[in-house]
């Protein structure tokens, strides 16, 4: 899609939304603790990353030397940092579906082995999980609609976006002059040379995708004096095309350093002590006030249930029976009912569920309604139940029961509104 200043504003708003919901602080803390303890598999589990790796089988197939390098990379893989930087799509900032993204390449010659991250297809994206696997050009491994590493979305040349050892390079690799359309124009020549060197190509041209089917050709002065060649030019990785989202958000004042991933904050805002941004203190016990029968009444959580404090149980039961006959409940009961059916936090709950933060969504609901709340029919219950049904689709995909079907045969239990949302507009 064409980019303009207004599209750049939309891009930043999307990334601000992503930073609020996509990689919650408890996930980062849990994954970091497990990674620093040396348990890379547990770190992946904490970051909702499925591991499709068999190191013993890999050693038999590709040799122990390759596995030694692979183990070293896995020990320093920060899966939460990788999730932080994976490509996303507008408008909601969900992971770009159906990608195989190269993280590292092993071996020389024409058939390297790739450590890859794979995002599920859109119909199976519930929970926003992704997986780690190896790709060696064979058809072995779990089924995926696009098993070959994507030429445009690759991170093997940007290890600082997932490797904790290299995260300090983030500032040097992302420093660029502001551009009205969000392009990292002054970084393109250096990134293009790195691409050509890594791929061993003699080209002097690199194509840069700048939205939709539009691209710009960057001329590179090659030391070896290679020619342009008859083949189409290689594509500059998407991670090098755009200004780093966090840098753009900081410049626009849309995010504080305390909301950044700690490794990102250490690189972009060095010297800042770690810690969350200061925020407003929550109201004590979640007390809410409502005008009821000419007086100001209190509603609060008691023993895990949202109750009207200024009405005794007998009065509440009597008013509930009257409401069934007249359809006009007390203001206190009306507020409690609306909170259970369509609360103000509904959009936050939906956003957390869409980004795979089921624990955060549940905590949001519990903070408002209590742990013992029973939800009546309504938008809130629909959102919670709908996400549970969509998780079944992801399970089918992981089990290999849906990956080979045509679009008309794929299970899709989302509502019509959810199915209609745009899914392939990419903002970086």
C-alpha positions as CSV (number, residue, x, y, z in Angstrom):
1,X,0.0,0.0,0.0
2,X,1.4,3.5,-0.7
3,X,2.9,5.3,2.2
4,X,2.3,8.9,3.1
5,X,2.7,11.0,6.3
6,X,-0.8,9.8,7.3
7,X,0.2,6.2,6.8
8,X,3.3,6.8,8.9
9,X,1.1,8.0,11.7
10,X,-1.0,4.8,11.4
11,X,2.2,2.8,11.4
12,X,3.3,4.4,14.7
13,X,-0.1,4.0,16.3
14,X,-0.1,0.3,15.4
15,X,3.4,-0.2,16.9
16,X,2.3,1.7,20.0
17,X,-0.6,-0.8,20.3
18,X,1.8,-3.7,19.8
19,X,4.2,-2.5,22.5
20,X,1.3,-2.3,24.9
21,X,-0.1,-5.7,24.4
22,X,2.0,-8.1,22.2
23,X,4.9,-8.9,24.6
24,X,3.7,-8.4,28.1
25,X,6.2,-7.7,30.9
26,X,5.5,-11.0,32.7
27,X,6.5,-12.9,29.6
28,X,9.7,-10.9,29.2
29,X,10.6,-11.5,32.9
30,X,9.9,-15.2,32.8
31,X,11.7,-15.8,29.5
32,X,14.7,-13.8,30.6
33,X,15.0,-15.7,33.9
34,X,15.0,-19.0,32.2
35,X,17.4,-17.9,29.5
36,X,19.9,-16.5,32.0
37,X,19.6,-19.8,33.9
38,X,20.7,-21.6,30.8
39,X,17.4,-23.3,29.9
40,X,16.7,-22.1,26.4
41,X,13.8,-24.5,25.9
42,X,12.0,-23.2,29.0
43,X,12.6,-19.6,27.8
44,X,10.9,-20.5,24.6
45,X,7.9,-22.0,26.4
46,X,7.6,-18.8,28.5
47,X,7.6,-16.7,25.3
48,X,4.9,-19.0,23.7
49,X,7.3,-20.4,21.2
50,X,6.9,-24.1,20.1
51,X,10.2,-25.9,19.5
52,X,10.3,-28.3,16.5
53,X,14.0,-29.2,16.9
54,X,15.6,-32.7,17.4
55,X,19.3,-32.0,18.1
56,X,20.2,-35.7,18.1
57,X,18.6,-36.3,14.7
58,X,20.3,-33.1,13.5
59,X,23.7,-34.3,14.6
60,X,23.2,-37.6,12.8
61,X,22.1,-35.8,9.6
62,X,24.3,-32.8,9.6
63,X,27.2,-33.5,12.0
64,X,28.2,-32.5,15.4
65,X,30.0,-29.3,14.4
66,X,26.7,-27.8,13.1
67,X,24.9,-28.8,16.3
68,X,27.6,-27.2,18.4
69,X,27.0,-23.8,16.6
70,X,23.2,-24.4,16.8
71,X,23.4,-25.0,20.6
72,X,25.4,-21.9,21.1
73,X,22.8,-19.8,19.3
74,X,19.9,-21.4,21.1
75,X,21.5,-20.7,24.5
76,X,21.7,-17.0,23.6
77,X,18.4,-16.8,21.8
78,X,16.1,-14.3,23.5
79,X,12.7,-15.6,22.3
80,X,10.8,-12.7,23.9
81,X,13.2,-10.3,22.0
82,X,12.5,-12.2,18.8
83,X,8.7,-11.9,19.4
84,X,9.3,-8.2,20.0
85,X,10.8,-7.7,16.6
86,X,8.9,-10.1,14.3
87,X,7.1,-8.5,11.4
88,X,3.5,-7.6,12.0
89,X,0.5,-6.5,9.9
90,X,-2.0,-3.7,10.2
91,X,-4.4,-2.8,11.7
92,X,-4.0,-4.7,14.9
93,X,-0.3,-5.5,14.8
94,X,-0.7,-9.3,14.8
95,X,2.2,-11.4,13.6
96,X,2.5,-11.6,9.9
97,X,1.0,-15.0,9.1
98,X,2.5,-17.9,7.2
99,X,6.2,-16.8,7.3
100,X,9.4,-18.8,7.5
101,X,12.0,-16.4,8.8
102,X,15.7,-17.4,8.7
103,X,17.5,-16.5,12.0
104,X,20.9,-18.1,11.3
105,X,22.6,-20.1,8.5
106,X,25.0,-23.0,9.1
107,X,27.4,-24.6,6.6
108,X,29.0,-23.4,3.4
109,X,28.1,-24.2,-0.1
110,X,24.8,-24.1,-2.0
111,X,22.7,-25.9,0.6
112,X,23.0,-24.2,4.0
113,X,20.9,-25.3,7.0
114,X,18.7,-22.5,8.4
115,X,17.5,-22.0,12.0
116,X,14.0,-20.6,11.2
117,X,11.1,-19.1,13.0
118,X,7.7,-19.9,11.6
119,X,4.4,-18.1,12.1
120,X,1.2,-20.1,11.5
121,X,-1.3,-19.2,8.7
122,X,-4.0,-16.7,9.5
123,X,-6.7,-19.3,10.2
124,X,-4.5,-20.9,12.9
125,X,-3.0,-17.7,14.5
126,X,-4.9,-18.0,17.9
127,X,-2.6,-17.3,20.8
128,X,0.0,-15.7,18.4
129,X,2.3,-18.6,18.9
130,X,5.2,-19.3,16.5
131,X,7.7,-22.1,16.2
132,X,11.5,-22.8,15.9
133,X,12.7,-25.4,13.4
134,X,15.6,-26.2,11.1
135,X,15.2,-26.0,7.3
136,X,17.7,-27.8,5.0
137,X,15.7,-27.8,1.8
138,X,14.0,-31.2,2.5
139,X,10.3,-31.7,3.2
140,X,11.0,-33.2,6.6
141,X,9.5,-31.6,9.7
142,X,6.1,-30.2,10.7
143,X,3.9,-29.1,7.8
144,X,3.8,-25.4,6.9
145,X,2.2,-23.5,4.0
146,X,5.5,-21.7,3.2
147,X,8.4,-23.8,4.5
148,X,11.1,-22.1,2.4
149,X,12.8,-19.1,4.2
150,X,11.3,-15.8,3.0
151,X,13.8,-13.6,1.0
152,X,12.3,-10.4,2.3
153,X,11.5,-11.2,5.9
154,X,14.8,-12.6,7.2
155,X,16.8,-11.9,10.4
156,X,20.0,-13.9,9.8
157,X,21.6,-10.5,8.8
158,X,20.0,-8.9,11.9
159,X,21.0,-11.1,14.8
160,X,20.8,-8.1,17.1
161,X,17.0,-8.5,16.9
162,X,17.0,-11.9,18.6
163,X,20.5,-12.8,19.9
164,X,21.1,-11.5,23.4
165,X,24.9,-11.4,22.7
166,X,24.3,-8.9,19.9
167,X,21.5,-6.8,21.3
168,X,24.0,-4.0,22.0
169,X,24.4,-3.5,18.3
170,X,20.8,-2.3,18.0
171,X,21.6,1.4,18.3
172,X,24.4,1.4,15.7
173,X,22.3,-0.7,13.3
174,X,19.2,1.5,13.7
175,X,20.6,5.1,13.9
176,X,19.2,7.0,10.9
177,X,17.9,10.4,10.1
178,X,14.1,10.8,10.5
179,X,12.2,10.3,7.2
180,X,8.6,11.5,6.7
181,X,7.6,8.1,5.3
182,X,9.4,6.0,7.9
183,X,12.1,4.7,5.5
184,X,15.7,4.2,6.8
185,X,17.1,5.7,3.6
186,X,20.6,6.5,4.9
187,X,21.0,2.9,6.1
188,X,20.2,1.3,2.8
189,X,23.6,1.4,1.2
190,X,25.4,-0.2,4.1
191,X,22.7,-2.8,4.6
192,X,22.7,-3.5,0.9
193,X,26.5,-4.2,0.9
194,X,26.0,-6.5,3.9
195,X,23.3,-8.4,2.0
196,X,25.5,-8.8,-1.1
197,X,28.5,-9.9,0.9
198,X,26.6,-12.4,3.0
199,X,25.0,-14.0,-0.1
200,X,28.2,-13.9,-2.1
201,X,26.7,-12.0,-4.9
202,X,28.4,-9.8,-7.5
203,X,25.4,-7.6,-8.1
204,X,25.6,-3.8,-7.7
205,X,21.8,-3.4,-7.3
206,X,19.5,-4.2,-4.4
207,X,15.7,-3.9,-4.6
208,X,13.9,-2.2,-1.7
209,X,10.2,-2.8,-1.2
210,X,8.5,0.3,0.0
211,X,4.9,-0.7,0.1
212,X,2.6,-2.8,-2.0
213,X,4.2,-3.7,-5.3
214,X,6.4,-0.6,-5.3
215,X,10.2,-0.9,-5.0
216,X,13.3,1.3,-5.3
217,X,16.6,0.1,-6.8
218,X,19.7,1.0,-4.8
219,X,23.0,1.1,-6.6
220,X,25.9,-0.3,-4.6
221,X,29.5,0.4,-5.3
222,X,31.0,-3.1,-5.0
223,X,34.7,-3.4,-4.2
224,X,35.1,-6.3,-6.7
225,X,33.6,-4.3,-9.6
226,X,30.8,-6.9,-10.2
227,X,28.1,-6.3,-12.8
228,X,24.4,-5.9,-12.4
229,X,23.8,-9.4,-13.8
230,X,20.8,-10.7,-15.7
231,X,19.0,-12.0,-12.6
232,X,16.5,-9.9,-10.6
233,X,18.3,-8.0,-7.8
234,X,18.1,-9.4,-4.3
235,X,15.6,-7.8,-1.9
236,X,16.8,-5.8,1.0
237,X,15.5,-7.4,4.2
238,X,12.4,-5.7,5.6
239,X,14.2,-5.1,9.0
240,X,16.6,-2.9,7.1
241,X,14.0,-1.0,5.1
242,X,12.2,0.9,7.8
243,X,13.2,3.0,10.8
244,X,13.2,0.8,13.8
245,X,9.7,1.1,15.3
246,X,11.0,1.7,18.9
247,X,13.3,4.5,17.7
248,X,10.4,6.1,15.7
249,X,8.1,5.8,18.8
250,X,10.7,7.4,21.1
251,X,11.2,10.3,18.6
252,X,7.4,10.8,18.4
253,X,7.0,10.8,22.1
254,X,4.5,7.8,21.9
255,X,6.5,5.6,24.2
256,X,8.8,5.9,27.2
257,X,11.9,4.0,27.7
258,X,10.3,2.1,30.6
259,X,7.9,0.4,28.2
260,X,10.7,-0.9,26.0
261,X,12.1,-4.4,26.1
262,X,15.0,-4.2,28.6
263,X,17.5,-5.2,26.0
264,X,16.1,-2.6,23.6
265,X,16.1,0.1,26.2
266,X,19.7,-0.7,27.2
267,X,20.8,-0.2,23.6
268,X,18.6,2.9,22.6
269,X,18.5,4.7,26.0
270,X,21.9,3.7,27.6
271,X,22.4,4.7,31.2
272,X,18.7,4.6,32.1
273,X,18.0,2.6,35.2
274,X,15.6,-0.3,34.6
275,X,12.0,-0.1,35.7
276,X,8.5,0.6,34.4
277,X,7.1,3.9,33.6
278,X,5.4,5.6,36.5
279,X,1.7,5.4,36.3
280,X,-1.5,6.2,38.1
281,X,-2.2,4.3,41.3
282,X,-5.2,2.0,41.1
283,X,-8.2,2.9,43.1
284,X,-8.5,1.1,46.4
285,X,-10.4,-2.2,46.1
286,X,-11.7,-1.0,42.7
287,X,-14.4,1.0,44.4
288,X,-17.0,2.5,41.9
289,X,-19.7,5.0,42.6
290,X,-23.1,5.2,41.0
291,X,-26.2,7.5,41.5
292,X,-29.0,5.2,42.7
293,X,-32.4,6.3,44.1
294,X,-31.1,9.8,44.8
295,X,-28.0,8.7,46.6
296,X,-24.4,7.9,45.8
297,X,-24.0,4.1,46.2
298,X,-20.8,2.0,46.2
299,X,-19.9,-1.0,44.1
300,X,-16.8,-3.1,44.8
301,X,-15.3,-6.5,44.9
302,X,-16.1,-8.6,47.9
303,X,-14.8,-12.2,48.2
304,X,-14.1,-12.2,44.4
305,X,-17.5,-11.0,43.4
306,X,-18.7,-7.5,42.2
307,X,-21.5,-6.5,44.6
308,X,-23.6,-3.4,45.5
309,X,-22.5,-2.5,49.0
310,X,-25.5,-0.3,49.9
311,X,-28.2,-2.9,49.2
312,X,-28.8,-5.9,51.5
313,X,-29.1,-9.4,49.9
314,X,-32.9,-9.5,50.4
315,X,-33.4,-6.2,48.6
316,X,-31.1,-7.3,45.8
317,X,-33.1,-10.5,45.3
318,X,-36.4,-8.6,45.3
319,X,-35.1,-6.1,42.8
320,X,-33.8,-8.8,40.5
321,X,-37.3,-10.4,40.5
322,X,-38.9,-7.1,39.8
323,X,-36.4,-6.4,37.0
324,X,-37.4,-9.7,35.4
325,X,-41.0,-8.5,35.3
326,X,-40.4,-4.8,34.4
327,X,-37.1,-4.9,32.7
328,X,-35.9,-1.9,34.7
329,X,-33.2,-2.9,37.2
330,X,-31.8,-0.6,39.9
331,X,-28.9,1.6,38.7
332,X,-26.5,-0.4,40.9
333,X,-27.7,-3.7,39.4
334,X,-27.7,-2.2,35.9
335,X,-24.0,-1.2,36.3
336,X,-23.0,-4.6,37.6
337,X,-24.9,-6.3,34.7
338,X,-23.3,-4.1,32.1
339,X,-19.9,-4.7,33.6
340,X,-20.4,-8.5,33.2
341,X,-21.7,-8.3,29.6
342,X,-19.8,-5.4,28.0
343,X,-17.4,-3.7,30.4
344,X,-15.2,-0.7,29.5
345,X,-12.2,-3.0,29.5
346,X,-13.7,-5.1,26.7
347,X,-11.3,-3.7,24.0
348,X,-8.3,-4.3,26.3
349,X,-9.4,-7.9,26.9
350,X,-9.9,-8.4,23.2
351,X,-6.5,-7.0,22.4
352,X,-4.7,-9.1,25.0
353,X,-6.4,-12.3,23.7
354,X,-5.6,-11.4,20.1
355,X,-2.0,-11.1,21.0
356,X,-1.9,-14.3,23.0
357,X,-1.9,-12.8,26.5
358,X,-4.6,-15.0,28.0
359,X,-3.2,-14.5,31.5
360,X,-3.3,-10.7,31.1
361,X,-6.9,-10.9,29.7
362,X,-8.0,-13.0,32.6
363,X,-6.3,-10.7,35.1
364,X,-8.1,-7.7,33.6
365,X,-11.4,-9.4,33.9
366,X,-10.7,-10.5,37.5
367,X,-9.6,-7.0,38.5
368,X,-13.0,-5.7,37.3
369,X,-15.4,-8.5,38.1
370,X,-13.7,-10.7,40.6
371,X,-12.3,-14.2,40.2
372,X,-15.7,-15.8,41.0
373,X,-17.6,-13.9,38.4
374,X,-20.2,-15.8,36.3
375,X,-20.5,-14.2,32.9
376,X,-24.0,-13.9,31.3
377,X,-24.5,-13.9,27.5
378,X,-23.0,-10.8,26.0
379,X,-19.9,-9.4,24.2
380,X,-17.4,-10.2,26.9
381,X,-18.4,-13.9,27.1
382,X,-18.4,-14.1,23.3
383,X,-14.9,-12.8,23.2
384,X,-13.6,-15.2,25.8
385,X,-15.5,-18.2,24.3
386,X,-14.5,-17.3,20.7
387,X,-10.8,-17.3,21.6
388,X,-11.1,-20.7,23.1
389,X,-12.7,-22.1,19.9
390,X,-9.9,-20.5,17.8
391,X,-7.3,-22.2,19.9
392,X,-8.7,-25.5,18.5
393,X,-7.7,-24.4,15.0
394,X,-4.2,-23.7,16.1
395,X,-4.1,-27.2,17.7
396,X,-5.3,-28.7,14.4
397,X,-2.5,-26.8,12.5
398,X,0.2,-28.0,15.0
399,X,-1.1,-31.6,14.6
400,X,-0.9,-31.3,10.8
401,X,-4.6,-31.7,10.3
402,X,-5.3,-28.5,8.4
403,X,-2.1,-27.3,6.7
404,X,-2.8,-28.9,3.4
405,X,-6.3,-27.9,2.8
406,X,-7.6,-25.3,0.3
407,X,-8.9,-22.0,1.5
408,X,-12.5,-23.2,1.3
409,X,-11.8,-26.2,3.4
410,X,-9.8,-24.6,6.2
411,X,-11.6,-24.5,9.5
412,X,-12.5,-21.0,10.4
413,X,-14.5,-20.5,13.6
414,X,-14.0,-16.7,13.8
415,X,-16.9,-14.4,13.6
416,X,-17.7,-12.7,10.3
417,X,-16.4,-9.4,11.7
418,X,-13.1,-11.0,12.7
419,X,-12.7,-12.7,9.3
420,X,-13.3,-9.5,7.5
421,X,-10.5,-7.6,9.1
422,X,-7.5,-6.7,6.9
423,X,-4.6,-9.0,7.4
424,X,-1.9,-8.3,4.8
425,X,-1.1,-4.6,5.1
426,X,2.5,-4.6,6.5
427,X,3.9,-1.7,8.6
428,X,7.5,-1.8,9.9
